[in-house]
Amino acid sequence: MELIDRSCGKNLEAFKSDFKDCSDFNIKEFSLDGTRAFVCIMDGLVNSLALSELVMAPLLSYRGRGGDLFDEVKENVLQSVEMSEAESREKAYYFLMSGFAVLVIDGCDRALAMGIQGWVKRGVDDPSNEANVKGAKECFIECLNDNKALLRKRLKTPHLKLRQIELGNSAKTSVVIAFLDDRAQSDLVNETEHRIRSANLNTLIDYGELVTFLDTDIKSFFSCVGNTERPDVAVSKLLEGRVVLLVDGTPFAIYLPYLFSDNFQSLDDYNNPPFYAGFIRIIKAFSFVLAVFLPSIYVGVGTFHQELMPTNLLYTIAAEEITTPFSLMTEALLLLVFYEIMREAGLRLPRTIGHAVSIIGGIIIGETSVEAGLIGAPMLVVVAMTAIASYVVYPLYESVAVLRFIFIIVGGIAGLYGIIIAAGVLFVNISTLSPYGVPLSAPLSPYDRGAADDMFRRADWRVLSKRRVRIDELRGVSIDLGKTE
């Protein structure tokens, strides 16, 4: 790590050499009351008006008053509120590429960085992945400072701590660890920081790169790290004693510990009447079961347990399937593979032609395939119901999409008995996940009556307003946070 030299000429040479062929690097040399100095910026990252009025104008009009020149400039000349010192070129470059103007003065072994950010950024818009009917219409954006402000304006308390660190060996990226110091356990905060610092990443482009280091070491289809694009959801997690991470350049926040029951809750639940919120949560749980098990149960019953079907239904299914060349298991697998292909194509295609995928999929793979006798109509109905149900609990879509295939294969080979055994293994796996001492299956396992009141049903606000359940109270046993389970 190269330190800032006392010689302005050597620093100038080093800066120009390091930023050779960088057309956005601008530097201005001038005399600061007879002392050589220079200011450098990255074009497009700073506000030109603020640079002129808060930095350059005061510096060029400065007349010496005695004392240490660096301290005099910092305290009495520059008008920027956000100022930091950099003792190394690496730190100065980090500030430079974060929208700061960097001042280097001859005879000083420190550089002064002044925050005058002014890059182009997306406005705070409606959440695209977590739509709400009655909730706020704000979402996180790619600017870290704006994301911090979105949290701060909702939690107007000095207990909200926003600890900022830099990660990445080749290029530094800012990460903010947000927590309420009167609610979150210090062990949880320290363990979170330890895990991301020990990740030893070369670069950090998006939040997903941190998830692996924050997640459990036990192999599972379900993650113990949640994510959200809504500031109000992040605030609710902070109030429960959880830790929220904000990564510069990404519009999603990640939070932990994560509970499996979080997937069945939404902000609208707390704006709707309790009876309706509870009904919707039951619908979501039922949809999850349908999305994972419906195709496999259909395949298992149709292949091995036909006696469980009503006679009329059995005749209908048999009449449709007898003309198709594939087994039920093969039909289900093929249909779901084609569905995933269509979904991925519709997701990646430009919006102007994305609708063509749905037209082709609906006409060719749906209606035409049934008429041609390639697939049975009942199987098409089952797959369609499964696809719709999987979007009800969208945060679990990736896990559900893979589990469906596994359970179909199990159902086609071992019938309902195999499905029951595989489901038991899955539920045991969920119950064993507990990387931060709070089981993923809480508050059902271990059971906590107070927290369970807000799981599959929503208690009245007269009850919720008196409840002070925190995430650390859901631990079944005392677990050392320094060990990853």
Disulfide bonds with the S-S distance in Angstrom:
none
